[in-house]
Amino acid sequence: MSAPESRPLLFTPLTIRSVTLPNRVVISPMVQYHAKDGFANDFHLVHLGGFARGRAGLVFSEGTAVEARGRVTELDTGIWDDAHIAPFRRVVDFIHGEGAKAAMQLAHAGRKGATQPAPEGNGPLNAQDFAKGRKAWEVVGPTTEPVAPGWLIPRQLSVAEIGDIVTAFAIGAKRADAAGFDICEVHGAHGYLIASFLSPISNTRNDAYGGDRAGRMRIALEITRAVRAAWPQHKPLFFRVSALDGADGWNLDDTVALSQALKECGVDVVDCSSGGLTGTATAAPIPRYPGFQVPFASAVRNQGGVKSMAVGLILDGRQAEAVLRDGHADLIAVGRQALYDPFWALHAAQELGCDPGFAMWPAEYGWWLEKRSKTLVLPKAAE
Ligand SMILES: Cc1cc2nc3c(=O)[nH]c(=O)nc-3n(C[C@H](O)[C@H](O)[C@H](O)COP(=O)(O)O)c2cc1C
């Protein structure tokens, strides 16, 4: 094992409030379309538990709806009922048993609710979906403007209804705490409810929740304050932003200002994604390069003075380590590359040379791998 001073930052613990993450590898929230009536089940146990077996320091739930109508699809997990707590508790207990921490992403889809699961198209439900038994429901937004032509027309939320949603986030946070989650994140990205209030493209209201940037930020900050009050003080709170909304309405300066306001409300880490206002965030057919969103995390951290999490095409340990060493972010979230390799963290540790004896691995794997590494003789490559 390397000396502590040469230990990669990626595998150096990080304490935020009273929670110590064993390393800085985070499994990004990823919806899986396996829930029924919002309940987590064996699929979520195995799927999320696998990342904890793979020694990520923090494993995120998928975006989990604080209201039934706030689901993106009818197959998303939810936390709108006390009955949702126990199945999540089972998942969290397993994650803890593997030495990792667990985070819940609290979400409300807003006008992007009632859509197709990604593998079925990721767009609005159509006649074939209804024929298959998929169901739509009333969706809500800042105005009656849909995401794009062909998407559901949302009902405009009244001020009183906005208050109810703020409360739903706070109650969701209490339930996440009861389920044992260590960290909770407010999903303010990808064009969902909060993001649709932030951007002037989707928020053309002229009341206290629209207008200038302060008005458009109001719902985000009210939700954050309510969640912070409901969520135990010793546990960290994250907030996911779309640093750019993807439609030229909300920019990086706005994100830095929002991050500073979030910090004042008690947010510990801003999770820096982007896009999604007028379509899907991850399926957009635009060219992307490794680390394309790292500059957003860097701006939040270095201009905004708030801890940040970088996400987006971070593919290997060396790349992740460089992001941390160069001071661009405090945490590294891995999404699709963890689907490709659920043991991403362990392989990154091998790549960075900080686990030569397989000591980080689950003992019942590592013991064998270490012996194998000592005895393995590879045939010489053919000349
Ligand atoms: C299958 C899948 C599901 C996703 N679900 C969510 C989600 O529930 N909440 C969220 O904020 N982002 C979601 N995302 C976005 C990821 O968290 C991540 O930000 C994105 O995939 C970029 O990181 P990557 O290049 O490492 O995959 C999802 C992405 C994928 C691939």
The ligand as an SDF file (V2000), in Angstrom:
LIG
                    3D

 31 33  0  0  0  0  0  0  0  0999 V2000
  -29.4950    5.1320  -17.0730 C   0  0  0  0  0  0  0  0  0  0  0  0
  -29.3780    6.5610  -16.5950 C   0  0  0  0  0  0  0  0  0  0  0  0
  -30.2900    7.0630  -15.6950 C   0  0  0  0  0  0  0  0  0  0  0  0
  -30.1460    8.3670  -15.1800 C   0  0  0  0  0  0  0  0  0  0  0  0
  -31.0090    8.8110  -14.2080 N   0  0  0  0  0  0  0  0  0  0  0  0
  -30.7630    9.9780  -13.5780 C   0  0  0  0  0  0  0  0  0  0  0  0
  -31.4910   10.3540  -12.4290 C   0  0  0  0  0  0  0  0  0  0  0  0
  -32.3580    9.6240  -11.9280 O   0  0  0  0  0  0  0  0  0  0  0  0
  -31.2110   11.5530  -11.8670 N   0  0  0  0  0  0  0  0  0  0  0  0
  -30.2310   12.3730  -12.3650 C   0  0  0  0  0  0  0  0  0  0  0  0
  -29.9990   13.4570  -11.8330 O   0  0  0  0  0  0  0  0  0  0  0  0
  -29.4920   12.0200  -13.4320 N   0  0  0  0  0  0  0  0  0  0  0  0
  -29.7260   10.8390  -14.0200 C   0  0  0  0  0  0  0  0  0  0  0  0
  -28.9110   10.4280  -15.0490 N   0  0  0  0  0  0  0  0  0  0  0  0
  -27.7270   11.2410  -15.3830 C   0  0  0  0  0  0  0  0  0  0  0  0
  -26.4860   10.6930  -14.6500 C   0  0  0  0  0  0  0  0  0  0  0  0
  -26.6220   10.8120  -13.2470 O   0  0  0  0  0  0  0  0  0  0  0  0
  -25.1960   11.3980  -15.1110 C   0  0  0  0  0  0  0  0  0  0  0  0
  -25.2910   12.7460  -14.7320 O   0  0  0  0  0  0  0  0  0  0  0  0
  -24.9990   11.3050  -16.6080 C   0  0  0  0  0  0  0  0  0  0  0  0
  -25.1780    9.9620  -17.0670 O   0  0  0  0  0  0  0  0  0  0  0  0
  -23.6110   11.7790  -17.0200 C   0  0  0  0  0  0  0  0  0  0  0  0
  -22.6050   11.0210  -16.3900 O   0  0  0  0  0  0  0  0  0  0  0  0
  -21.8530    9.8000  -17.1590 P   0  0  0  0  0  0  0  0  0  0  0  0
  -21.2350   10.3550  -18.4190 O   0  0  0  0  0  0  0  0  0  0  0  0
  -20.8330    9.3250  -16.1580 O   0  0  0  0  0  0  0  0  0  0  0  0
  -22.8860    8.7750  -17.4760 O   0  0  0  0  0  0  0  0  0  0  0  0
  -29.0790    9.1660  -15.6110 C   0  0  0  0  0  0  0  0  0  0  0  0
  -28.1870    8.6580  -16.5560 C   0  0  0  0  0  0  0  0  0  0  0  0
  -28.3100    7.3690  -17.0280 C   0  0  0  0  0  0  0  0  0  0  0  0
  -27.2940    6.8410  -18.0020 C   0  0  0  0  0  0  0  0  0  0  0  0
  1  2  1  0
  2  3  1  0
  2 30  2  0
  3  4  2  0
  4  5  1  0
  4 28  1  0
  5  6  2  0
  6  7  1  0
  6 13  1  0
  7  8  2  0
  7  9  1  0
  9 10  1  0
 10 11  2  0
 10 12  1  0
 12 13  2  0
 13 14  1  0
 14 15  1  0
 14 28  1  0
 15 16  1  0
 16 17  1  0
 16 18  1  0
 18 19  1  0
 18 20  1  0
 20 21  1  0
 20 22  1  0
 22 23  1  0
 23 24  1  0
 24 25  2  0
 24 26  1  0
 24 27  1  0
 28 29  2  0
 29 30  1  0
 30 31  1  0
M  END
$$$$
